[in-house]
Amino acid sequence: MQWIAYAVWAALALCFLAAGGSYLYYRFSNETSQQNESQMMTEETSTTITLDSQRWRTLLTQCGLSAGLIPSTAEQQLVWANELFGVQKGWLRGEDESMYPLLSFHNDVGASVDFIQKQLQQYPALRLYVVKPEGIEIEESVYEASVVLCFAVPITFQGETTWRFWPINVFWEWGFPPEQVQCCQIIHVALSAGCEVVGAEVDFNDLYDLLEGKKIPQLMINASTDGGFDASWQPQSLAHAGIVVAGQGGTALSAEQLTERIQQAGWGG
């Protein structure tokens, strides 16, 4: 009978060991779960969106909307600025990005047709700024003659009107005939589409900021949204469908090809 007693005590010992193991496992699992939850909360807190205060003020100054219309949280402000004005989220967060996305029709004039067509589906009219250096004549023989293009449209937000901009990130040098022709073709496309084409001139610092999508010149920000623009020069005469010049690449559109693209868009050409 002694062996039966030993067996009973052994069974009881195993039960105690199993219970102790289960308790320790529960404690360990619970602590691990709490640590994971705490870590997740910490990570969520650490990824809270913060905006670059100086860049945010730049945008607010540019849009000129009443303070009461501006979203209150950083998350809302980021989405609002991106969707309404096209401002890049990374730029607002202080990252090494331009204010506006890079947009180029260089060696791809046909893309300007697609761009204008897309915007006219959303907005009733577009304005094309043809911006040149202040005091510089747009002549092939003039060393600093150059142009930067920028599309703009008046937009309304909760009853107030402001501007949205699309800078074209190309420095069209007039002394290089292939670039000159492409710029003239884009102006021609804009006029064919019924866009308002206006001339503006700014100093080189503002011109380069516009080129790189960093900042919009003040005279364009201040332009009336319900009236004409006091243009300092008239670029309409530059427009043409295209000519053959030395140095053109294989992607250059002939006058016939561009006219066909314009007609396909329904603008006449």
Wavefront OBJ file of the C-alpha trace (Angstrom):
o trace
v 0.000 0.000 0.000
v 2.988 2.251 0.477
v 3.481 2.553 -3.262
v -0.097 3.815 -3.610
v 0.684 6.641 -1.188
v 3.799 7.526 -3.180
v 1.735 7.603 -6.384
v -0.838 9.904 -4.809
v 1.836 12.306 -3.548
v 3.538 12.275 -6.963
v 0.248 13.088 -8.697
v -0.387 15.936 -6.283
v 3.115 17.299 -6.896
v 2.554 17.230 -10.646
v -0.719 19.103 -10.214
v 1.006 21.800 -8.142
v 3.780 22.111 -10.739
v 1.244 22.405 -13.565
v -0.714 25.049 -11.673
v 2.449 26.996 -10.942
v 3.536 26.805 -14.564
v 0.146 28.008 -15.774
v 0.254 30.942 -13.355
v 3.747 31.976 -14.447
v 2.777 31.670 -18.132
v -0.302 33.834 -17.553
v 1.742 36.483 -15.727
v 4.379 36.548 -18.461
v 1.823 36.693 -21.305
v -0.142 39.458 -19.594
v 2.966 41.570 -18.984
v 4.127 41.065 -22.587
v 0.696 42.085 -23.898
v 0.703 45.215 -21.744
v 4.216 46.092 -22.916
v 3.172 45.664 -26.565
v 0.102 47.857 -26.051
v 2.218 50.486 -24.320
v 4.759 50.383 -27.157
v 2.015 50.749 -29.767
v 0.582 53.757 -27.931
v 4.052 55.290 -27.707
v 4.672 54.749 -31.424
v 1.259 56.222 -32.265
v 2.039 59.265 -30.143
v 5.485 59.630 -31.706
v 3.980 59.659 -35.225
v 1.578 62.488 -34.443
v 1.659 64.904 -37.363
v 3.381 68.235 -36.834
v 3.619 70.974 -39.447
v 6.518 73.296 -40.132
v 5.225 76.538 -38.594
v 7.023 78.848 -41.031
v 5.820 76.954 -44.085
v 2.297 76.837 -42.686
v 2.343 80.627 -42.270
v 3.621 80.961 -45.847
v 0.630 79.003 -47.122
v -1.848 80.967 -45.005
v -0.413 84.265 -46.244
v -0.595 83.040 -49.812
v -4.186 81.793 -49.682
v -5.467 84.832 -47.763
v -8.516 83.045 -46.335
v -10.169 84.043 -43.067
v -8.764 82.312 -39.985
v -12.167 80.885 -39.115
v -12.176 78.804 -42.304
v -8.880 77.059 -41.572
v -9.012 73.512 -40.100
v -7.875 73.296 -36.478
v -5.813 70.100 -36.286
v -2.538 69.354 -38.064
v -3.990 66.220 -39.659
v -6.908 68.191 -41.109
v -4.650 71.044 -42.196
v -2.362 68.662 -44.078
v -5.226 67.126 -46.059
v -6.890 70.515 -46.602
v -3.727 72.126 -48.006
v -3.017 69.181 -50.274
v -6.509 68.747 -51.689
v -7.438 72.418 -52.054
v -4.111 73.943 -53.092
v -2.056 70.976 -54.287
v 0.632 71.687 -51.685
v 2.818 68.658 -51.004
v 2.364 67.070 -47.586
v 6.098 66.507 -47.131
v 6.796 70.192 -47.685
v 4.297 71.155 -44.982
v 5.914 68.679 -42.597
v 9.267 70.380 -43.125
v 10.740 67.721 -45.381
v 13.122 68.407 -48.268
v 10.400 68.782 -50.896
v 9.138 71.612 -53.046
v 5.884 73.314 -52.119
v 4.285 72.104 -55.350
v 4.776 68.787 -57.166
v 7.227 68.815 -60.056
v 5.398 69.367 -63.339
v 7.269 69.429 -66.627
v 6.271 69.492 -70.281
v 9.902 69.545 -71.415
v 10.238 67.500 -74.619
v 6.602 66.509 -74.106
v 4.410 69.363 -75.296
v 1.555 66.933 -75.855
v 1.338 66.491 -72.078
v 0.247 70.125 -71.798
v -2.844 69.253 -73.842
v -3.679 66.441 -71.416
v -3.024 68.656 -68.389
v -5.231 71.525 -69.569
v -7.964 69.140 -70.644
v -7.960 67.497 -67.197
v -8.108 70.815 -65.318
v -10.901 72.186 -67.500
v -13.011 69.195 -66.480
v -12.865 70.485 -62.894
v -12.491 74.254 -63.277
v -14.351 76.572 -65.678
v -11.246 78.441 -66.849
v -7.477 78.530 -66.470
v -4.980 81.353 -66.525
v -1.458 80.849 -67.861
v 1.201 83.173 -66.511
v 4.153 83.650 -68.836
v 6.776 84.968 -66.441
v 10.037 86.541 -67.558
v 12.928 88.256 -65.749
v 12.174 91.856 -64.904
v 13.448 94.286 -67.539
v 14.649 91.548 -69.920
v 13.346 91.467 -73.489
v 12.307 88.069 -74.826
v 14.606 87.979 -77.826
v 16.828 85.128 -78.971
v 19.866 87.403 -78.990
v 19.375 88.508 -75.355
v 21.552 86.404 -73.056
v 19.216 86.288 -70.027
v 15.987 85.983 -72.012
v 13.984 83.167 -70.443
v 10.468 82.219 -69.422
v 8.837 80.229 -66.629
v 5.213 79.162 -67.044
v 2.606 78.779 -64.314
v -1.057 77.843 -64.549
v -3.535 79.285 -62.056
v -7.239 79.130 -61.343
v -9.506 80.970 -58.871
v -11.068 78.579 -56.369
v -13.824 79.141 -53.821
v -13.759 77.716 -50.304
v -16.765 78.299 -48.045
v -17.692 81.515 -49.817
v -14.190 83.006 -50.100
v -12.120 83.013 -53.281
v -8.395 82.532 -53.668
v -5.896 81.053 -56.153
v -4.541 77.605 -56.864
v -1.268 77.389 -58.810
v 0.597 74.855 -60.951
v 4.180 76.000 -61.610
v 5.853 74.366 -64.625
v 9.353 73.329 -63.591
v 11.140 74.236 -66.821
v 13.437 77.181 -67.467
v 12.698 77.966 -71.106
v 15.872 79.615 -72.429
v 15.121 81.791 -75.443
v 18.650 81.473 -76.780
v 18.131 77.731 -77.290
v 15.681 77.358 -80.221
v 14.236 73.918 -79.304
v 13.195 75.189 -75.860
v 11.888 78.425 -77.323
v 9.690 76.487 -79.751
v 8.291 74.234 -77.020
v 7.370 77.210 -74.852
v 5.646 78.913 -77.792
v 3.736 75.715 -78.519
v 2.469 75.479 -74.925
v 1.279 79.092 -75.082
v -0.458 78.196 -78.356
v -2.139 75.196 -76.700
v -3.360 77.367 -73.813
v -4.826 79.982 -76.152
v -6.483 77.276 -78.266
v -8.080 75.848 -75.112
v -9.513 79.251 -74.199
v -7.125 79.919 -71.324
v -6.342 83.497 -70.356
v -2.660 84.070 -71.157
v -0.977 86.958 -69.340
v 2.576 88.223 -69.066
v 4.322 88.944 -65.787
v 7.871 89.863 -64.865
v 9.701 89.337 -61.578
v 13.265 89.479 -60.314
v 15.477 86.427 -60.763
v 15.087 85.251 -57.160
v 11.312 85.071 -57.508
v 11.666 83.516 -60.954
v 13.852 80.693 -59.630
v 11.552 80.137 -56.644
v 8.638 79.778 -59.058
v 10.678 77.495 -61.310
v 11.520 75.176 -58.419
v 7.972 75.178 -57.046
v 9.099 76.783 -53.780
v 7.074 79.983 -53.766
v 4.611 81.951 -55.890
v 5.522 85.571 -56.748
v 3.558 88.108 -54.728
v 2.052 89.876 -57.738
v 0.404 86.590 -58.761
v -0.874 85.971 -55.224
v -2.327 89.491 -55.093
v -4.035 89.236 -58.482
v -7.777 89.785 -58.381
v -9.789 86.586 -58.698
v -12.737 88.336 -60.341
v -11.037 90.642 -62.797
v -8.229 91.004 -65.275
v -4.520 91.021 -64.559
v -2.440 94.150 -65.058
v 0.037 92.476 -67.394
v 3.433 94.107 -67.804
v 3.942 92.556 -71.252
v 1.958 90.660 -73.864
v 3.159 87.112 -74.631
v 0.307 86.120 -76.948
v 2.325 86.979 -80.045
v 4.860 84.289 -79.119
v 2.335 81.507 -79.678
v 2.628 79.187 -82.650
v 1.916 75.525 -83.388
v 5.551 74.731 -84.079
v 8.438 75.200 -86.478
v 11.446 73.074 -87.367
v 14.694 74.197 -85.741
v 18.123 72.659 -85.345
v 18.633 70.552 -82.248
v 15.085 69.285 -81.875
v 14.822 65.790 -80.417
v 12.731 62.902 -81.605
v 9.930 63.769 -79.179
v 9.310 67.208 -80.711
v 5.815 67.688 -82.102
v 5.420 69.196 -85.545
v 2.822 71.899 -86.144
v 0.604 69.313 -87.822
v 0.899 66.853 -84.941
v 0.160 69.479 -82.300
v -2.785 70.847 -84.275
v -4.192 67.325 -84.467
v -3.839 66.883 -80.686
v -5.600 70.212 -80.111
v -8.439 69.283 -82.453
v -8.816 65.896 -80.743
v -9.274 67.786 -77.482
v -12.127 69.701 -79.113
v -10.493 73.129 -79.134
v -10.278 73.803 -82.859
v -6.527 74.600 -83.105
l 1 2 3 4 5 6 7 8 9 10 11 12 13 14 15 16 17 18 19 20 21 22 23 24 25 26 27 28 29 30 31 32 33 34 35 36 37 38 39 40 41 42 43 44 45 46 47 48 49 50 51 52 53 54 55 56 57 58 59 60 61 62 63 64 65 66 67 68 69 70 71 72 73 74 75 76 77 78 79 80 81 82 83 84 85 86 87 88 89 90 91 92 93 94 95 96 97 98 99 100 101 102 103 104 105 106 107 108 109 110 111 112 113 114 115 116 117 118 119 120 121 122 123 124 125 126 127 128 129 130 131 132 133 134 135 136 137 138 139 140 141 142 143 144 145 146 147 148 149 150 151 152 153 154 155 156 157 158 159 160 161 162 163 164 165 166 167 168 169 170 171 172 173 174 175 176 177 178 179 180 181 182 183 184 185 186 187 188 189 190 191 192 193 194 195 196 197 198 199 200 201 202 203 204 205 206 207 208 209 210 211 212 213 214 215 216 217 218 219 220 221 222 223 224 225 226 227 228 229 230 231 232 233 234 235 236 237 238 239 240 241 242 243 244 245 246 247 248 249 250 251 252 253 254 255 256 257 258 259 260 261 262 263 264 265 266 267 268 269
